[in-house]
């Protein structure tokens, strides 16, 4: 049997694993895909710009949140200090001494001896070095033998309480931090004749300030 050329070609193609071209079909070469240097540069530039934008937004968000927290803390500190001052004045019987950054109060004659005792005294003071507002008062556990009696007419209550402040018999309580200004106003020359005490307290944080103005009438006047 004589094999035709066409059949031979077909079988040869099958043998060698090749395909015969169909009539009328043209072969196309698949183009190779790849990334040029310019495309890489453009992609890197876009990525850098997007990253910078995200970083800027995160920074602004963080800065704004920090600023809001500082403002909130400042207002809270200012309000707490003013509340303490107002409550202490309203609950007091008499002002025993007054000066720059300090006030000494006779809270009440609880021992009913018509003289101020240590357990009845309170010293309020702003420390100019730390800008802290503190209250000094004897603890409830003060022994009776330590509860000294002071003569109202002749005692220098500023000197007495200044010497005792910070001791176990006259410890401190923190009323406010970052208190940059605290002033008091009165309507009489003699501290013991004050019937009303006004005050102004300013809190400053990161260059921003808040001021609270208040006052109170002493309860026994």
Sine and cosine of phi, psi and omega as CSV:
sin_phi,cos_phi,sin_psi,cos_psi,sin_omega,cos_omega
0.00,0.00,0.75,-0.66,-0.04,-1.00
-1.00,-0.06,0.81,-0.58,0.04,-1.00
-0.99,0.11,0.67,-0.74,0.05,-1.00
-0.99,0.16,0.33,-0.94,-0.01,-1.00
-0.89,0.46,-0.60,0.80,-0.02,-1.00
-0.91,0.41,-0.70,0.71,0.01,-1.00
-0.91,0.42,-0.63,0.78,0.01,-1.00
-0.88,0.48,-0.67,0.74,-0.02,-1.00
-0.91,0.42,-0.63,0.78,-0.01,-1.00
-0.92,0.40,-0.70,0.71,0.00,-1.00
-0.93,0.38,-0.60,0.80,0.03,-1.00
-0.89,0.46,-0.63,0.78,0.02,-1.00
-0.90,0.43,-0.68,0.73,0.01,-1.00
-0.90,0.44,-0.61,0.79,-0.01,-1.00
-0.91,0.41,-0.69,0.72,-0.07,-1.00
-1.00,0.00,0.11,0.99,0.09,-1.00
0.96,0.30,0.46,0.89,0.03,-1.00
-0.92,-0.39,0.29,-0.96,0.01,-1.00
-0.95,-0.32,0.63,-0.78,0.05,-1.00
-1.00,0.08,0.62,-0.79,0.03,-1.00
-0.94,0.35,0.72,-0.69,0.10,-0.99
-0.97,0.23,0.48,-0.88,-0.03,-1.00
-0.89,0.45,0.73,-0.68,0.06,-1.00
0.99,0.14,0.02,1.00,-0.01,-1.00
-0.97,-0.24,0.79,-0.61,-0.01,-1.00
-0.98,-0.18,0.64,-0.77,0.02,-1.00
-0.98,0.18,0.67,-0.74,0.06,-1.00
-0.87,-0.49,0.64,-0.77,0.01,-1.00
-1.00,-0.03,0.84,-0.54,0.00,-1.00
-0.93,0.37,0.81,-0.58,-0.04,-1.00
-0.94,0.35,0.58,-0.81,0.01,-1.00
-0.98,0.18,0.71,-0.70,0.03,-1.00
-1.00,-0.06,0.51,-0.86,-0.01,-1.00
-0.13,-0.99,0.14,-0.99,-0.02,-1.00
-0.90,-0.44,0.80,-0.60,0.00,-1.00
-0.99,0.12,0.24,-0.97,0.00,-1.00
-0.89,0.45,-0.60,0.80,0.01,-1.00
-0.91,0.42,-0.66,0.75,0.02,-1.00
-0.90,0.45,-0.64,0.77,0.04,-1.00
-0.89,0.45,-0.68,0.74,0.00,-1.00
-0.89,0.45,-0.69,0.73,0.01,-1.00
-0.89,0.45,-0.68,0.73,0.00,-1.00
-0.89,0.46,-0.67,0.74,0.02,-1.00
-0.90,0.43,-0.63,0.78,0.01,-1.00
-0.90,0.44,-0.71,0.71,0.01,-1.00
-0.89,0.45,-0.68,0.73,0.01,-1.00
-0.88,0.47,-0.65,0.76,0.00,-1.00
-0.90,0.43,-0.69,0.72,-0.01,-1.00
-0.90,0.43,-0.67,0.74,0.02,-1.00
-0.90,0.45,-0.69,0.72,0.02,-1.00
-0.88,0.47,-0.65,0.76,0.02,-1.00
-0.90,0.43,-0.64,0.77,0.03,-1.00
-0.90,0.44,-0.68,0.73,0.02,-1.00
-0.90,0.44,-0.69,0.73,0.00,-1.00
-0.88,0.47,-0.64,0.77,0.01,-1.00
-0.91,0.42,-0.67,0.74,0.01,-1.00
-0.90,0.43,-0.65,0.76,0.03,-1.00
-0.90,0.43,-0.64,0.77,0.00,-1.00
-0.91,0.42,-0.71,0.71,-0.01,-1.00
-0.90,0.43,-0.62,0.78,0.03,-1.00
-0.90,0.43,-0.69,0.73,0.01,-1.00
-0.91,0.42,-0.66,0.75,-0.01,-1.00
-0.90,0.43,-0.68,0.73,0.01,-1.00
-0.89,0.45,-0.66,0.75,0.02,-1.00
-0.91,0.42,-0.66,0.75,0.02,-1.00
-0.90,0.45,-0.67,0.74,0.02,-1.00
-0.90,0.44,-0.64,0.77,0.03,-1.00
-0.91,0.42,-0.64,0.77,0.02,-1.00
-0.90,0.43,-0.65,0.76,0.02,-1.00
-0.89,0.45,-0.70,0.71,0.00,-1.00
-0.89,0.45,-0.66,0.75,0.00,-1.00
-0.90,0.43,-0.71,0.71,0.01,-1.00
-0.89,0.46,-0.62,0.78,0.00,-1.00
-0.90,0.44,-0.72,0.69,-0.01,-1.00
-0.91,0.42,-0.64,0.77,0.02,-1.00
-0.90,0.43,-0.72,0.69,0.00,-1.00
-0.87,0.49,-0.66,0.75,0.00,-1.00
-0.91,0.41,-0.68,0.74,-0.02,-1.00
-0.92,0.38,-0.64,0.77,0.01,-1.00
-0.90,0.44,-0.71,0.71,0.01,-1.00
-0.88,0.48,-0.71,0.71,0.00,-1.00
-0.91,0.42,-0.61,0.79,0.02,-1.00
-0.90,0.43,-0.69,0.73,0.05,-1.00
-0.87,0.49,-0.71,0.70,-0.03,-1.00
-0.89,0.46,-0.73,0.69,0.00,-1.00
-0.88,0.47,-0.68,0.73,-0.01,-1.00
-0.91,0.41,-0.65,0.76,-0.01,-1.00
-0.90,0.43,-0.66,0.75,0.01,-1.00
-0.92,0.40,-0.70,0.71,-0.02,-1.00
-0.90,0.44,-0.47,0.88,-0.05,-1.00
-1.00,-0.03,0.03,1.00,-0.11,-0.99
-0.99,-0.16,0.43,-0.90,0.01,-1.00
-1.00,0.02,-0.62,0.79,-0.15,-0.99
-0.32,-0.95,0.50,-0.87,0.17,-0.99
-1.00,-0.02,0.84,-0.54,-0.05,-1.00
-0.99,-0.12,-0.45,0.90,0.01,-1.00
-0.33,-0.94,0.54,-0.84,-0.01,-1.00
-0.55,-0.83,0.63,-0.78,0.03,-1.00
-0.29,-0.96,-0.14,-0.99,0.04,-1.00
-0.90,0.44,0.88,-0.48,0.09,-1.00
0.94,0.35,0.29,0.96,0.09,-1.00
-0.50,-0.87,0.41,-0.91,0.03,-1.00
-0.48,-0.88,0.75,-0.66,0.03,-1.00
-0.92,-0.40,0.81,-0.59,-0.07,-1.00
-0.90,-0.45,0.60,-0.80,0.23,-0.97
-0.99,-0.12,0.94,-0.33,-0.16,-0.99
-0.95,0.31,-0.72,0.69,-0.01,-1.00
-0.15,-0.99,0.43,-0.90,0.05,-1.00
-1.00,0.00,0.94,0.34,-0.09,-1.00
-0.94,0.34,-0.43,0.90,0.00,-1.00
-1.00,-0.06,0.04,1.00,0.09,-1.00
0.73,0.68,0.76,0.65,0.05,-1.00
-0.88,-0.47,0.14,0.99,0.03,-1.00
0.88,0.47,0.33,0.94,0.06,-1.00
-0.70,-0.72,0.55,-0.83,0.04,-1.00
-0.95,0.32,0.77,-0.64,0.11,-0.99
-0.97,-0.24,0.31,-0.95,-0.02,-1.00
-0.85,0.53,-0.64,0.77,-0.02,-1.00
-0.93,0.38,-0.20,0.98,-0.03,-1.00
-0.97,-0.24,0.05,1.00,-0.07,-1.00
-0.98,-0.18,0.49,-0.87,0.15,-0.99
-0.65,-0.76,0.75,-0.67,0.10,-0.99
-0.92,-0.39,0.81,-0.59,0.08,-1.00
-0.94,-0.34,0.76,-0.65,-0.12,-0.99
-0.54,-0.84,0.66,-0.75,0.15,-0.99
-0.97,-0.23,0.79,-0.61,0.02,-1.00
-1.00,0.03,0.92,-0.39,-0.03,-1.00
-0.90,0.43,-0.39,0.92,-0.03,-1.00
-0.98,0.18,-0.62,0.79,-0.03,-1.00
-0.97,-0.26,-0.18,0.98,-0.07,-1.00
0.84,0.54,0.58,0.81,0.06,-1.00
-0.97,-0.26,0.65,-0.76,0.08,-1.00
-0.98,-0.21,0.85,-0.52,-0.09,-1.00
-0.82,-0.57,0.46,-0.89,0.13,-0.99
-0.89,-0.45,0.73,-0.69,0.04,-1.00
-0.92,-0.40,0.76,-0.65,-0.04,-1.00
-0.41,-0.91,0.55,-0.83,0.02,-1.00
-0.92,0.39,0.59,-0.81,0.01,-1.00
-0.96,0.29,0.34,-0.94,0.03,-1.00
-0.90,0.44,-0.40,0.92,-0.02,-1.00
-1.00,0.01,0.25,0.97,-0.01,-1.00
-0.87,0.50,0.83,-0.56,0.01,-1.00
-0.88,0.47,0.54,-0.84,-0.04,-1.00
-0.87,0.49,-0.58,0.81,-0.01,-1.00
-0.93,0.36,-0.32,0.95,0.03,-1.00
-1.00,-0.07,-0.10,1.00,-0.06,-1.00
-1.00,0.09,0.99,0.17,-0.10,-1.00
-0.92,0.40,0.51,-0.86,0.04,-1.00
-0.96,-0.29,0.75,-0.66,-0.04,-1.00
-0.89,-0.45,0.66,-0.75,0.01,-1.00
-0.96,0.27,0.82,-0.57,-0.11,-0.99
-0.88,0.47,-0.65,0.76,-0.14,-0.99
-0.97,0.23,-0.43,0.90,-0.17,-0.99
-0.86,-0.52,-0.10,0.99,-0.09,-1.00
-0.99,0.11,0.68,-0.74,0.14,-0.99
-1.00,0.04,1.00,-0.08,-0.13,-0.99
-0.95,0.31,-0.40,0.92,0.10,-0.99
-0.92,0.39,-0.73,0.68,-0.02,-1.00
-0.90,0.43,-0.66,0.75,-0.03,-1.00
-0.90,0.44,-0.78,0.62,-0.06,-1.00
-0.95,0.31,-0.49,0.87,0.05,-1.00
-0.92,0.40,-0.60,0.80,0.02,-1.00
-0.95,0.30,-0.52,0.85,-0.06,-1.00
-1.00,0.05,-0.36,0.93,-0.16,-0.99
-0.85,0.52,0.69,-0.72,0.00,-1.00
1.00,0.04,-0.12,0.99,0.01,-1.00
-0.99,0.12,0.12,-0.99,0.01,-1.00
-0.91,0.42,-0.46,0.89,0.01,-1.00
-1.00,0.08,-0.19,0.98,-0.06,-1.00
-0.51,-0.86,0.90,0.43,-0.10,-1.00
-0.97,0.24,0.23,-0.97,-0.06,-1.00
-0.98,-0.18,0.50,-0.87,0.18,-0.98
-0.81,-0.58,0.72,-0.70,-0.02,-1.00
-0.99,0.15,0.83,-0.56,0.01,-1.00
-0.97,-0.25,-0.34,0.94,-0.02,-1.00
-0.10,-0.99,0.55,-0.84,0.06,-1.00
-0.90,-0.44,0.36,-0.93,-0.01,-1.00
0.86,0.51,0.54,0.84,0.05,-1.00
-1.00,0.06,0.98,-0.21,-0.09,-1.00
-1.00,0.05,-0.36,0.93,0.02,-1.00
-0.56,-0.83,0.70,-0.72,0.14,-0.99
-0.57,-0.82,0.88,-0.47,0.00,-1.00
-0.77,-0.63,0.45,-0.90,0.04,-1.00
-0.80,-0.60,0.51,-0.86,0.04,-1.00
-0.78,-0.62,0.62,-0.78,-0.05,-1.00
-0.69,-0.72,0.17,-0.99,-0.05,-1.00
-0.89,-0.46,0.38,0.93,0.01,-1.00
-0.49,-0.87,0.39,-0.92,-0.02,-1.00
-0.98,0.19,-0.61,0.80,-0.02,-1.00
-1.00,0.03,0.86,-0.52,0.00,-1.00
-0.80,0.60,-0.58,0.82,-0.05,-1.00
-0.96,0.28,-0.14,0.99,0.03,-1.00
-0.98,-0.19,0.03,1.00,0.00,-1.00
-0.91,0.42,0.78,-0.63,0.10,-0.99
-0.96,-0.28,-0.35,0.94,0.01,-1.00
-0.61,-0.79,0.68,-0.74,0.04,-1.00
-0.81,-0.59,0.86,-0.51,0.11,-0.99
-0.99,-0.12,0.38,-0.92,0.01,-1.00
-0.53,-0.85,0.37,-0.93,0.10,-0.99
-0.68,-0.73,0.82,-0.57,-0.04,-1.00
-0.80,-0.60,0.75,-0.66,-0.05,-1.00
-0.86,-0.51,0.75,-0.66,0.07,-1.00
-0.92,-0.38,0.71,-0.70,-0.02,-1.00
-0.77,-0.63,0.78,-0.62,0.07,-1.00
-0.70,-0.71,0.80,-0.59,0.05,-1.00
0.79,0.61,0.64,0.77,0.07,-1.00
0.99,0.14,0.00,1.00,0.00,-1.00
-0.93,-0.37,0.71,-0.70,-0.11,-0.99
-0.86,-0.50,0.45,-0.89,0.13,-0.99
-0.70,-0.71,0.69,-0.72,-0.05,-1.00
-0.84,-0.54,0.69,-0.72,0.05,-1.00
-0.87,-0.49,0.77,-0.64,0.04,-1.00
-0.92,-0.38,0.75,-0.67,-0.02,-1.00
-0.41,-0.91,-0.15,-0.99,0.01,-1.00
0.09,-1.00,0.20,-0.98,-0.03,-1.00
-0.37,-0.93,0.51,-0.86,0.12,-0.99
-1.00,0.04,0.69,-0.73,0.03,-1.00
-0.93,0.37,0.58,-0.82,-0.22,-0.98
-0.95,0.31,-0.40,0.92,-0.06,-1.00
-0.98,-0.20,0.33,0.94,0.02,-1.00
-0.87,-0.50,0.00,0.00,0.00,0.00
